[in-house]
Amino acid sequence: MKKEVIKKLREILGSPAVIEDETELLVYECDALTLFKSKPDAVVFPWTTEQVAQIVRLANEHRIPFLPRGAGTGLSGGALAVEGGIIIELQRMNRVLSIDADNRFAIVQPGVVNLHISQAVAPYGLYYAPDPSSQMACSIGGNVAENSGGPHCLKYGMTTNHILAIEAVTPKGEIIRLGNAAGETVGMDLLGAIVGSEGTFVIVTEITIRLLQKPQWVKTLLAAFHSVEDCSQTVSDIIAAGIVPAALEFVDAKTIEAVEASVYKAGYPQDAAAALLIEVDGFREGLEETSNAIVEICRRNRSYDVRVAKDDEERARLWLGRKGAFGAMGRISPDMITMDAVIPRTRLPEVLAEIARMSDRYGLAVANVFHAGDGNLHPLILFDGRRQDQVEKIHRMGEEIVKLCVDVGGALSGEHGIGYEKKEFMNLVFTEPDLEMMMRVKRVFNPDGLLNPSKIFPTRRACTEIGKHTTTSTAEIGKRVDEVLRGSAR
């Protein structure tokens, strides 16, 4: 990168907040998906929205690619600097700016860790519902970018259902605000378009989030099975009975092995082929009846052990095992890749059986731990990254799993995003006109393609087609998105 650009970055931020040393840049060559690596030319650490805007304007002036990064826990290569350029690291923007307990919302910066939000509002009897398994480390800005879910999204919805407003910097360096604390959309829902756009539309610098009151009562159950098929069938039967648990999580034998061998010991039965972690919450009245109905369904599907957590300590231990499962895999394998796809719940038994056959065929172990209630699979393929033959198999096996999920009526991603990892699979689900229409919407926000390039779409696809537009007010953006959508409908 030109010394002139580095000099200007240091003028904006101060020298300690700009990294260009080759060794230090290695830290930022990938996110949690370590199969793909690409070093940025510089990493910068802003404290304010205005500083982010100045960095973006400088990057535009010199035609340098740039992208936001949070905690680096992403699993689709979304924070990968594919074309080099500047990584705008937002972790120093990590303050809870205000809490309105009466109206149940909070305003936070993007670098705030997900779990820290619930800890900050706990004294008011409130919490933030979306809880990715990485919530002890992931940041809310990344959650907004990927529209993250988590175990409790089955009942409470994804991140998009809990975002009321944002402040953001456009790819041209203008500061905009969308939404309001009341959660009422005026005009086109641009906020809904941005949540889940994977850091390719804008850089979010402030977030107004919806808070919920803690449920009056919670019951957490663990049901163990000697058969993966019986465990999978139980998931469909619970939902078919009209019961919507707060969470319905699946863990298999290999996951249990890793968890119980790690610091996350949860007391999971080590003789189980699979187990379900089930949680129901709400008013005390009626919750016992719901819990009993779930126990009956589990037993009808040959669960040999159904346990109800006797207190908050046991409940916390059961959840620690589930949320620590990914990290626990280091006990049984030096490396892993986490897949992310969605399938209809009723197809769980056959899909898991086919993944087991793939595991045998490729000679790579697979651990399954996922959000069973909404069919969001997370097969963890275990391998040794020092062995090139296994790395090559990972790519082929991963492609097979994605195609399998699509073939049974599923989707490419439930919460990790498309990013760099799955962009070449987009045409498995979308037609060429579909992709072109989505790309046109992206170009409204990101006309020159400098913000987080080479993500989501198979090619860059004429990123400068409407680059003549330089005004990016919310009214102008809304008008142009409306034109794109109306044009696609004709």
C-alpha positions, -999 to 999 in steps of 0.1 A, spaced: 0 0 0 12 35 -8 30 52 20 8 83 13 -23 63 23 -7 49 54 3 84 64 -32 97 60 -47 68 79 -23 76 108 -34 112 107 -71 101 110 -65 75 138 -30 80 153 -1 57 146 -10 29 171 -43 23 155 -28 15 121 -12 -19 114 9 -25 83 36 -48 97 36 -81 77 39 -103 108 11 -85 126 -12 -87 95 -10 -125 97 -35 -123 126 -61 -109 101 -55 -132 71 -87 -152 79 -117 -154 101 -128 -186 119 -129 -203 85 -92 -210 83 -92 -229 50 -91 -196 31 -64 -170 38 -55 -136 23 -36 -109 40 -49 -73 40 -25 -44 32 -35 -26 64 -57 -30 95 -71 1 112 -90 5 145 -114 34 146 -133 46 177 -160 67 160 -184 67 131 -168 98 117 -134 81 117 -149 51 98 -164 76 72 -130 93 68 -113 59 62 -139 49 36 -136 83 18 -98 78 17 -101 43 3 -125 56 -24 -100 84 -33 -73 58 -39 -96 30 -53 -86 6 -24 -109 -22 -14 -120 -22 23 -141 -43 46 -154 -43 82 -143 -70 107 -156 -77 142 -145 -105 165 -133 -126 136 -156 -155 146 -173 -157 112 -174 -191 95 -179 -183 59 -149 -161 51 -169 -129 53 -141 -110 69 -115 -123 44 -96 -96 26 -97 -114 -8 -84 -85 -28 -62 -71 0 -69 -35 9 -79 -22 43 -96 -41 71 -117 -18 93 -115 -35 127 -145 -24 148 -137 -41 181 -127 -8 198 -162 5 191 -174 -17 220 -196 4 243 -232 0 253 -243 36 247 -277 36 264 -303 14 279 -340 23 279 -355 -3 302 -390 12 300 -392 10 263 -371 -22 261 -343 -12 237 -306 -4 239 -282 14 217 -248 -3 212 -217 -1 191 -208 -29 167 -179 -42 187 -200 -51 218 -198 -89 225 -232 -105 221 -233 -119 257 -222 -86 272 -255 -71 261 -276 -95 282 -252 -90 311 -256 -53 309 -294 -53 308 -299 -82 333 -304 -58 363 -335 -46 346 -349 -81 341 -342 -79 304 -321 -98 279 -311 -99 242 -326 -130 226 -304 -140 196 -277 -162 211 -252 -177 186 -231 -205 200 -202 -181 199 -220 -155 219 -192 -153 245 -169 -140 217 -189 -128 187 -198 -91 183 -232 -77 176 -219 -60 144 -210 -94 129 -244 -107 141 -261 -80 121 -240 -86 90 -248 -124 90 -283 -122 104 -271 -147 131 -294 -171 149 -286 -194 177 -304 -220 198 -332 -198 208 -340 -185 173 -366 -213 169 -390 -193 191 -376 -158 192 -364 -153 156 -331 -143 140 -311 -111 145 -333 -93 119 -363 -96 143 -345 -77 170 -328 -48 152 -348 -16 154 -324 10 139 -288 14 127 -263 41 120 -240 32 91 -213 44 67 -221 39 31 -194 26 6 -190 63 -5 -183 74 31 -216 91 39 -232 85 73 -269 74 73 -295 63 98 -322 38 92 -351 26 114 -362 40 147 -365 29 183 -402 22 179 -394 -5 153 -418 11 128 -407 10 92 -414 42 72 -412 36 34 -390 8 20 -375 -16 45 -339 -8 38 -329 -19 73 -343 -53 65 -321 -54 33 -290 -45 52 -293 -70 81 -278 -102 66 -261 -84 37 -227 -97 51 -209 -64 52 -213 -57 15 -239 -29 16 -227 -6 44 -205 -6 75 -228 -6 106 -214 17 133 -243 19 158 -272 -5 165 -305 0 183 -316 -35 195 -349 -48 209 -348 -62 244 -371 -88 259 -383 -94 294 -368 -125 310 -393 -154 309 -411 -161 342 -401 -198 341 -377 -220 322 -374 -258 319 -344 -275 303 -345 -311 293 -319 -336 280 -332 -367 261 -307 -394 252 -312 -420 224 -294 -451 212 -304 -442 176 -298 -411 155 -329 -419 136 -351 -420 167 -335 -387 179 -342 -370 146 -378 -383 144 -384 -368 179 -377 -333 165 -404 -336 139 -429 -351 164 -424 -323 189 -431 -296 163 -460 -317 148 -476 -318 183 -479 -280 181 -451 -274 206 -426 -246 198 -398 -249 223 -375 -220 230 -347 -242 218 -343 -277 203 -307 -287 199 -291 -320 185 -258 -334 196 -244 -367 184 -220 -392 200 -188 -376 187 -199 -342 200 -207 -357 234 -172 -374 234 -155 -341 227 -176 -321 252 -171 -346 280 -134 -347 274 -131 -309 276 -134 -282 302 -171 -279 291 -181 -311 309 -219 -310 308 -228 -344 321 -241 -357 288 -246 -395 286 -216 -409 269 -233 -441 258 -258 -422 237 -258 -422 199 -274 -388 200 -292 -365 224 -316 -335 223 -312 -304 245 -347 -290 248 -358 -258 265 -393 -244 271 -400 -211 287 -429 -187 295 -455 -184 323 -452 -210 350 -488 -221 344 -489 -246 317 -452 -251 314 -452 -283 334 -479 -297 310 -457 -288 280 -426 -303 295 -445 -335 303 -458 -337 267 -422 -334 254 -410 -361 278 -438 -384 265 -429 -378 229 -392 -386 236 -401 -418 253 -425 -428 225 -394 -425 202 -374 -448 225 -354 -423 245 -338 -443 272 -330 -413 295 -350 -380 298 -336 -356 324 -351 -323 335 -325 -299 349 -332 -296 386 -319 -260 391 -302 -231 373 -267 -246 379 -275 -278 361 -293 -259 333 -262 -237 328 -240 -267 327 -261 -284 300 -259 -252 279 -222 -247 285 -216 -281 269 -238 -272 239 -222 -237 233 -187 -250 240 -191 -279 215 -172 -263 186 -143 -254 208 -143 -288 224 -135 -305 191 -99 -296 196 -98 -325 220 -104 -351 193 -91 -334 161 -64 -308 152 -87 -291 127 -124 -288 116 -146 -270 92 -181 -261 103 -208 -265 76 -240 -245 76 -271 -254 56 -308 -257 62 -331 -287 54 -368 -295 61 -370 -311 96 -387 -342 82 -356 -350 61 -332 -350 91 -330 -389 94 -321 -395 57 -297 -365 55 -278 -375 86 -276 -411 74 -262 -399 40 -236 -376 58 -225 -407 78 -220 -426 45 -200 -397 31 -179 -397 63 -171 -434 57 -164 -429 20 -140 -399 25 -124 -413 57 -131 -381 76 -149 -381 109 -180 -359 112 -196 -346 144 -231 -332 143 -243 -305 166 -270 -282 153 -303 -263 157 -326 -292 150 -358 -272 156 -355 -252 124 -334 -278 105 -302 -257 106 -275 -283 102 -239 -278 113 -219 -309 104 -184 -305 117 -159 -322 94 -128 -332 114 -94 -333 97 -57 -326 99 -47 -295 81 -11 -307 79 -22 -334 55 -29 -320 20 -49 -351 10 -73 -344 38 -76 -307 29 -85 -317 -7 -111 -341 6 -127 -314 28 -136 -293 -2 -151 -322 -21 -170 -335 9 -183 -300 18 -196 -295 -17 -214 -329 -15 -231 -319 18 -243 -286 4 -257 -302 -28 -274 -329 -6 -291 -302 15 -303 -283 -16 -315 -315 -33 -339 -322 -3 -354 -287 -5 -330 -269 17 -310 -236 17 -273 -228 14 -270 -211 48 -290 -207 80 -269 -182 98 -232 -183 88 -237 -166 55 -225 -172 20 -193 -151 22 -164 -165 3 -170 -201 12 -202 -208 -6 -204 -182 -33 -198 -207 -61 -228 -227 -49 -253 -198 -53 -264 -211 -87 -276 -244 -71 -305 -224 -57 -308 -192 -78 -313 -187 -115 -292 -163 -135 -319 -136 -135 -323 -141 -97 -286 -135 -92 -285 -105 -115 -314 -89 -97 -297 -94 -63 -265 -80 -77 -283 -49 -90 -296 -43 -55 -261 -46 -41 -248 -21 -67 -273 5 -55 -256 4 -21 -221 -5 -33 -218 9 -69 -180 6 -73 -176 -28 -55 -149 -16 -32 -167 -26 0 -160 -63 8 -154 -75 -28 -155 -111 -40 -182 -122 -16 -216 -139 -20 -218 -138 -58 -199 -162 -81 -183 -132 -100 -180 -95 -95 -205 -90 -123 -200 -55 -137 -197 -38 -103 -193 -3 -119 -224 -5 -140 -242 22 -120 -211 37 -105 -221 71 -119 -244 75 -88 -226 92 -60 -254 105 -39 -263 78 -13 -290 94 9 -315 70 23 -342 85 1 -320 80 -30 -311 45 -20 -347 36 -14 -358 51 -48 -331 32 -67 -338 -1 -49 -375 4 -57 -365 9 -94 -345 -23 -94 -373 -44 -78 -400 -29 -101 -379 -36 -131 -374 -72 -121 -411 -77 -117 -419 -66 -153 
